[in-house]
Amino acid sequence: MRVVIYVEGSSDKLAMEALLAPLIAEKATEGISIEFFRAKAGDAKQFLLLTIPVTSVNILLNNPNIVVVAIPDLYRKNKGFPHETFAELKKGTIDKFHETLQSRGLGDDPRLTERFQVFCFKYELETLILAAEAQLKTFLGVNSFKVTWQLPVEDENHDLPPKQVVKRLFASCGRSYKEAVDAANILRNASYQDIAVHCPQCFGPFVEFLSGLANV
């Protein structure tokens, strides 16, 4: 089995590969390949919401052993179609997938629909960095933070998304946040299981999905 996971940017890809390295290696021994890909140039979120559901139909038709997963950010809201919540984002993306199936005369073939999955970062990848508080403190060389954020961390919101909080944390330590390298360097030292516990709304179900994959 091959699991193809689309995320918005290279920082998301590198961070997920670093954080989930133990799970990726474990699944590889079971004959399950887990691969992350960044969106193509342009509006990355719209690409995941509107293009991936369409291209996934061809991918799934031509490769019966592939599962396609889309993990956009919830922030910014209303891109592609109206949505503010994960439930609305997921429904809109799945609806696009079903519309494509219908246009191809395939209906809701369960052999295809079960192999297209949608999750999200609520509200951005940086939610996971905030959940890895101990690793973040070590990375920044501090014992405590003056900047605070919502708990549970996935309750951080559209008005103050997690990346802005992380940028403030770095600035309070006299540093600038370079997401292309910092996200992966922080998360590679964290436990994906612990982060899943701290992020039960959206990241936890994604980890549960990957952990439950079986090569049949």
C-alpha contacts under 8 A as a table, 3 or more apart, distances in Angstrom:
res1	aa1	res2	aa2	distance
1	M	31	G	6.52
1	M	32	I	4.80
1	M	33	S	6.27
1	M	65	N	5.00
1	M	66	I	5.92
1	M	67	V	7.65
1	M	215	N	5.86
2	R	32	I	5.76
2	R	33	S	4.68
2	R	34	I	6.16
2	R	35	E	7.73
2	R	65	N	6.25
2	R	66	I	4.80
2	R	67	V	6.33
3	V	32	I	7.31
3	V	33	S	5.92
3	V	34	I	4.75
3	V	35	E	6.16
3	V	66	I	5.77
3	V	67	V	4.77
3	V	68	V	6.02
3	V	69	V	7.38
4	V	34	I	6.32
4	V	35	E	5.21
4	V	36	F	6.15
4	V	37	F	7.32
4	V	66	I	7.14
4	V	67	V	6.15
4	V	68	V	4.94
4	V	69	V	6.15
5	I	34	I	7.48
5	I	35	E	6.02
5	I	36	F	4.72
5	I	37	F	6.05
5	I	68	V	5.97
5	I	69	V	4.59
5	I	70	A	5.86
5	I	71	I	7.26
6	Y	36	F	5.89
6	Y	37	F	4.88
6	Y	38	R	5.71
6	Y	39	A	6.53
6	Y	48	L	7.09
6	Y	68	V	7.83
6	Y	69	V	6.16
6	Y	70	A	4.90
6	Y	71	I	6.09
6	Y	72	P	7.86
7	V	12	D	6.24
7	V	13	K	6.43
7	V	36	F	7.08
7	V	37	F	6.18
7	V	38	R	5.01
7	V	39	A	6.14
7	V	48	L	7.39
7	V	70	A	6.42
7	V	71	I	5.20
7	V	72	P	5.73
8	E	12	D	6.67
8	E	38	R	5.36
8	E	39	A	5.04
8	E	44	A	5.06
8	E	45	K	6.02
8	E	48	L	7.20
8	E	71	I	7.55
8	E	72	P	5.88
8	E	73	D	7.42
9	G	12	D	5.33
9	G	13	K	6.45
9	G	38	R	4.92
9	G	39	A	6.15
9	G	44	A	7.14
10	S	13	K	4.95
10	S	14	L	6.10
10	S	37	F	7.96
10	S	38	R	5.65
10	S	180	A	6.81
11	S	14	L	5.23
11	S	15	A	5.93
11	S	179	E	5.99
11	S	180	A	4.55
11	S	181	V	7.02
11	S	183	A	6.82
11	S	184	A	7.29
12	D	15	A	5.18
12	D	16	M	6.03
12	D	38	R	7.64
12	D	125	L	6.47
13	K	16	M	5.34
13	K	17	E	6.20
13	K	36	F	5.68
13	K	37	F	6.31
13	K	38	R	6.22
14	L	17	E	5.17
14	L	18	A	6.16
14	L	180	A	7.86
14	L	183	A	7.97
14	L	184	A	5.74
15	A	18	A	5.09
15	A	19	L	6.04
15	A	183	A	5.61
15	A	184	A	3.94
15	A	185	N	7.68
15	A	187	L	6.41
15	A	188	R	7.38
16	M	19	L	5.15
16	M	20	L	5.71
16	M	21	A	7.90
16	M	36	F	7.75
16	M	184	A	7.43
17	E	20	L	5.42
17	E	21	A	5.55
17	E	24	I	7.91
17	E	36	F	7.33
17	E	184	A	7.95
18	A	21	A	5.32
18	A	184	A	5.70
18	A	185	N	7.72
18	A	187	L	6.39
18	A	188	R	4.55
19	L	22	P	7.84
19	L	184	A	7.26
19	L	187	L	5.11
19	L	188	R	4.74
19	L	189	N	7.39
19	L	190	A	6.58
19	L	191	S	7.06
19	L	192	Y	5.94
20	L	23	L	5.30
20	L	24	I	6.00
20	L	188	R	7.99
20	L	192	Y	6.19
21	A	24	I	5.05
21	A	25	A	6.06
21	A	188	R	7.89
22	P	25	A	5.16
22	P	26	E	6.11
23	L	26	E	4.96
23	L	27	K	6.11
23	L	211	S	7.38
24	I	27	K	5.27
24	I	28	A	6.14
24	I	33	S	7.36
24	I	34	I	6.02
25	A	28	A	5.03
25	A	29	T	6.63
26	E	29	T	5.46
26	E	30	E	6.93
27	K	30	E	5.01
27	K	31	G	6.52
27	K	32	I	5.15
27	K	33	S	6.82
27	K	34	I	7.66
27	K	211	S	7.99
28	A	31	G	5.05
28	A	32	I	4.92
28	A	33	S	5.48
28	A	34	I	7.64
29	T	32	I	7.27
30	E	214	A	7.69
30	E	215	N	6.93
31	G	215	N	6.54
32	I	213	L	7.96
32	I	214	A	7.60
32	I	215	N	6.39
39	A	44	A	5.33
39	A	45	K	7.91
39	A	47	F	6.52
39	A	48	L	6.87
40	K	44	A	6.69
40	K	47	F	7.33
41	A	44	A	6.91
42	G	47	F	7.74
43	D	46	Q	5.50
43	D	47	F	6.21
44	A	47	F	5.04
44	A	48	L	6.44
45	K	48	L	5.23
45	K	49	L	6.24
45	K	72	P	5.83
45	K	73	D	7.01
45	K	79	K	7.21
45	K	80	G	7.88
46	Q	49	L	5.01
46	Q	50	L	5.64
46	Q	51	T	7.32
46	Q	79	K	6.31
46	Q	80	G	5.30
47	F	50	L	5.50
47	F	51	T	4.93
47	F	52	I	6.35
48	L	51	T	5.93
48	L	52	I	5.09
48	L	53	P	7.47
48	L	70	A	6.25
48	L	71	I	7.54
48	L	72	P	6.30
49	L	52	I	6.42
49	L	53	P	6.85
49	L	70	A	7.90
49	L	72	P	7.52
49	L	80	G	6.55
49	L	92	G	7.74
49	L	93	T	5.31
50	L	53	P	6.14
50	L	54	V	7.09
50	L	80	G	6.66
50	L	93	T	6.84
50	L	96	K	6.81
51	T	54	V	5.34
51	T	55	T	6.26
52	I	55	T	5.13
52	I	56	S	5.66
52	I	70	A	7.41
53	P	56	S	5.17
53	P	57	V	6.83
53	P	93	T	6.65
53	P	94	I	7.22
53	P	96	K	6.05
53	P	97	F	4.58
53	P	100	T	7.70
54	V	57	V	5.72
54	V	58	N	7.56
54	V	96	K	7.15
54	V	97	F	5.95
54	V	100	T	5.93
55	T	58	N	5.51
55	T	59	I	6.40
56	S	59	I	4.86
56	S	60	L	5.94
56	S	68	V	6.65
56	S	97	F	7.83
56	S	116	F	7.38
57	V	60	L	5.27
57	V	61	L	6.08
57	V	97	F	7.31
57	V	100	T	7.25
57	V	101	L	6.98
57	V	112	L	7.65
58	N	61	L	5.12
58	N	62	N	6.12
59	I	62	N	5.41
59	I	63	N	5.98
59	I	66	I	7.69
60	L	63	N	5.13
60	L	64	P	5.95
60	L	65	N	7.98
60	L	66	I	6.31
60	L	67	V	7.25
60	L	68	V	7.72
60	L	112	L	6.48
60	L	115	R	7.42
61	L	64	P	6.51
61	L	112	L	7.55
63	N	66	I	5.64
66	I	115	R	7.27
67	V	115	R	4.66
67	V	116	F	6.15
67	V	117	Q	7.84
68	V	115	R	6.15
68	V	116	F	5.01
68	V	117	Q	6.37
69	V	116	F	5.87
69	V	117	Q	4.72
69	V	118	V	5.70
69	V	119	F	7.51
70	A	117	Q	6.46
70	A	118	V	4.96
70	A	119	F	6.29
70	A	120	C	7.59
71	I	118	V	6.11
71	I	119	F	4.90
71	I	120	C	4.48
71	I	121	F	6.70
72	P	119	F	7.25
72	P	120	C	5.03
72	P	121	F	6.38
73	D	76	R	7.32
73	D	120	C	5.47
73	D	121	F	4.76
73	D	122	K	6.40
73	D	123	Y	5.74
73	D	124	E	4.97
73	D	125	L	7.16
74	L	77	K	6.37
74	L	84	E	7.30
74	L	85	T	7.13
74	L	86	F	6.52
74	L	89	L	7.36
74	L	120	C	6.17
74	L	121	F	6.08
74	L	122	K	5.45
74	L	123	Y	4.80
74	L	124	E	6.57
75	Y	122	K	7.46
75	Y	123	Y	5.22
75	Y	124	E	6.36
75	Y	158	H	6.11
75	Y	161	P	7.21
76	R	79	K	6.62
76	R	158	H	6.93
77	K	82	P	7.39
77	K	83	H	5.74
77	K	84	E	5.03
77	K	158	H	7.36
78	N	81	F	5.41
78	N	82	P	4.22
78	N	83	H	4.67
78	N	84	E	6.37
79	K	82	P	6.79
79	K	83	H	7.50
81	F	92	G	6.98
82	P	88	E	7.75
83	H	86	F	7.78
83	H	88	E	5.12
83	H	89	L	5.55
84	E	88	E	6.67
84	E	89	L	7.26
85	T	88	E	5.29
85	T	89	L	6.29
86	F	89	L	4.92
86	F	90	K	5.94
86	F	119	F	7.91
86	F	120	C	6.97
86	F	122	K	7.61
86	F	202	C	7.99
87	A	90	K	5.22
87	A	91	K	6.09
88	E	91	K	5.16
88	E	92	G	6.13
89	L	92	G	5.34
89	L	93	T	6.27
90	K	93	T	5.23
90	K	94	I	6.02
90	K	118	V	5.96
90	K	119	F	7.07
91	K	94	I	5.16
91	K	95	D	5.87
92	G	95	D	5.06
92	G	96	K	6.33
93	T	96	K	5.16
93	T	97	F	6.47
93	T	118	V	7.49
94	I	97	F	4.96
94	I	98	H	6.20
94	I	118	V	7.52
95	D	98	H	5.02
95	D	99	E	6.04
96	K	99	E	5.05
96	K	100	T	6.32
97	F	100	T	5.22
97	F	101	L	6.38
98	H	101	L	4.95
98	H	102	Q	6.14
98	H	107	G	7.47
98	H	108	D	6.64
99	E	102	Q	5.08
99	E	103	S	6.17
100	T	103	S	5.06
100	T	104	R	6.32
101	L	104	R	5.16
101	L	105	G	6.31
101	L	106	L	5.03
101	L	107	G	5.65
101	L	108	D	6.80
102	Q	105	G	4.97
102	Q	106	L	5.59
102	Q	107	G	4.95
102	Q	108	D	7.50
103	S	106	L	7.56
104	R	107	G	7.97
106	L	109	D	6.29
108	D	112	L	7.68
108	D	113	T	6.62
109	D	112	L	5.53
109	D	113	T	6.20
110	P	113	T	4.89
110	P	114	E	5.68
111	R	114	E	5.97
111	R	115	R	6.98
112	L	115	R	5.33
112	L	116	F	6.89
113	T	116	F	5.49
114	E	117	Q	7.21
119	F	202	C	6.62
119	F	203	F	7.74
119	F	206	F	6.43
120	C	123	Y	7.75
120	C	202	C	6.22
120	C	203	F	7.31
121	F	124	E	4.80
121	F	125	L	5.51
121	F	127	T	7.36
121	F	202	C	6.57
121	F	203	F	6.66
122	K	125	L	7.50
122	K	127	T	6.80
122	K	154	E	5.64
122	K	155	D	7.92
122	K	156	E	7.97
122	K	202	C	6.42
122	K	203	F	7.83
123	Y	127	T	6.71
123	Y	154	E	6.85
123	Y	156	E	7.03
123	Y	157	N	6.52
123	Y	158	H	7.19
123	Y	161	P	6.26
123	Y	162	P	6.69
124	E	127	T	5.76
124	E	161	P	7.05
124	E	162	P	6.18
124	E	163	K	6.85
125	L	128	L	5.86
125	L	129	I	7.40
125	L	162	P	7.80
125	L	163	K	7.78
126	E	129	I	4.92
126	E	130	L	6.43
126	E	162	P	5.31
126	E	163	K	5.27
126	E	166	V	6.91
126	E	183	A	7.50
127	T	130	L	5.23
127	T	131	A	6.30
127	T	153	V	6.34
127	T	154	E	6.44
127	T	156	E	7.87
127	T	162	P	5.37
127	T	163	K	7.57
128	L	131	A	4.87
128	L	132	A	6.25
128	L	187	L	7.83
128	L	195	I	6.56
128	L	199	C	7.60
129	I	132	A	4.99
129	I	133	E	6.88
129	I	136	L	6.83
129	I	166	V	7.77
129	I	183	A	6.96
129	I	186	I	7.08
129	I	187	L	6.69
130	L	133	E	5.47
130	L	136	L	7.43
130	L	153	V	6.85
130	L	162	P	7.58
130	L	166	V	7.24
131	A	153	V	6.41
131	A	195	I	5.83
131	A	198	H	6.14
131	A	199	C	7.33
132	A	135	Q	5.49
132	A	136	L	6.10
132	A	186	I	7.88
132	A	187	L	7.13
132	A	190	A	6.25
132	A	195	I	6.54
133	E	136	L	4.96
133	E	137	K	6.14
134	A	137	K	5.21
134	A	138	T	6.33
135	Q	138	T	5.07
135	Q	139	F	6.06
135	Q	186	I	6.07
135	Q	187	L	7.43
135	Q	189	N	6.59
135	Q	190	A	6.38
136	L	139	F	5.02
136	L	140	L	6.19
136	L	186	I	6.14
137	K	140	L	5.18
137	K	141	G	5.76
137	K	142	V	5.17
137	K	143	N	6.15
137	K	144	S	7.01
138	T	141	G	4.91
138	T	142	V	6.44
138	T	143	N	7.81
139	F	186	I	6.51
140	L	170	F	7.36
140	L	173	C	6.94
142	V	145	F	7.41
145	F	148	T	7.15
145	F	169	L	7.18
146	K	169	L	7.90
146	K	172	S	7.52
147	V	165	V	7.73
147	V	168	R	7.06
147	V	169	L	6.06
147	V	172	S	7.67
149	W	153	V	7.17
149	W	156	E	6.99
149	W	165	V	7.08
150	Q	153	V	5.32
150	Q	154	E	7.66
150	Q	155	D	5.91
150	Q	156	E	5.29
151	L	154	E	7.30
151	L	155	D	6.46
151	L	156	E	7.66
152	P	155	D	5.71
152	P	156	E	7.92
152	P	198	H	6.83
152	P	199	C	7.25
153	V	156	E	5.77
153	V	198	H	7.18
153	V	199	C	6.77
154	E	157	N	7.82
154	E	199	C	6.01
154	E	201	Q	7.02
154	E	202	C	7.96
156	E	160	L	6.70
156	E	161	P	6.04
156	E	162	P	6.30
157	N	160	L	5.44
157	N	161	P	5.17
157	N	162	P	7.52
158	H	161	P	5.29
160	L	164	Q	6.44
160	L	165	V	7.16
161	P	164	Q	5.71
161	P	165	V	6.86
162	P	165	V	5.03
162	P	166	V	6.24
163	K	166	V	5.06
163	K	167	K	6.13
164	Q	167	K	5.04
164	Q	168	R	6.26
165	V	168	R	5.10
165	V	169	L	6.26
166	V	169	L	4.97
166	V	170	F	6.25
166	V	177	Y	7.32
167	K	170	F	5.18
167	K	171	A	6.10
167	K	176	S	6.74
167	K	177	Y	5.56
168	R	171	A	4.97
168	R	172	S	6.05
169	L	172	S	5.16
169	L	173	C	6.61
170	F	173	C	5.18
170	F	174	G	6.43
170	F	175	R	4.98
170	F	176	S	5.56
170	F	177	Y	5.90
171	A	174	G	4.88
171	A	175	R	5.06
171	A	176	S	5.83
171	A	177	Y	7.83
172	S	175	R	7.39
177	Y	182	D	6.83
178	K	181	V	5.99
178	K	182	D	5.55
178	K	183	A	7.80
179	E	182	D	5.14
179	E	183	A	5.34
180	A	183	A	6.72
180	A	184	A	7.67
181	V	184	A	5.79
181	V	185	N	6.28
182	D	185	N	5.05
182	D	186	I	6.09
183	A	186	I	5.40
183	A	187	L	6.14
184	A	187	L	5.18
184	A	188	R	5.81
185	N	188	R	5.60
185	N	189	N	7.31
186	I	189	N	6.02
186	I	190	A	7.14
187	L	190	A	5.01
187	L	191	S	7.91
190	A	194	D	7.77
190	A	195	I	7.69
191	S	194	D	5.25
191	S	195	I	6.37
192	Y	195	I	5.07
192	Y	196	A	6.03
192	Y	207	V	7.90
193	Q	196	A	5.05
193	Q	197	V	6.40
193	Q	207	V	7.86
194	D	197	V	5.13
194	D	198	H	6.45
195	I	198	H	5.01
195	I	199	C	5.98
195	I	203	F	7.95
195	I	204	G	7.73
196	A	199	C	4.94
196	A	200	P	5.83
196	A	203	F	5.75
196	A	204	G	4.16
196	A	205	P	7.90
196	A	207	V	6.79
197	V	200	P	5.58
197	V	204	G	6.43
199	C	202	C	6.50
199	C	203	F	5.55
199	C	204	G	5.69
200	P	203	F	6.19
200	P	204	G	4.47
200	P	205	P	6.81
201	Q	204	G	6.34
201	Q	205	P	7.07
202	C	205	P	5.68
202	C	206	F	6.63
203	F	206	F	5.12
203	F	207	V	6.35
204	G	207	V	5.23
204	G	208	E	6.15
205	P	208	E	4.87
205	P	209	F	6.04
206	F	209	F	5.05
206	F	210	L	6.37
207	V	210	L	5.17
207	V	211	S	5.99
208	E	211	S	5.08
208	E	212	G	6.06
209	F	212	G	5.25
209	F	213	L	6.52
210	L	213	L	5.41
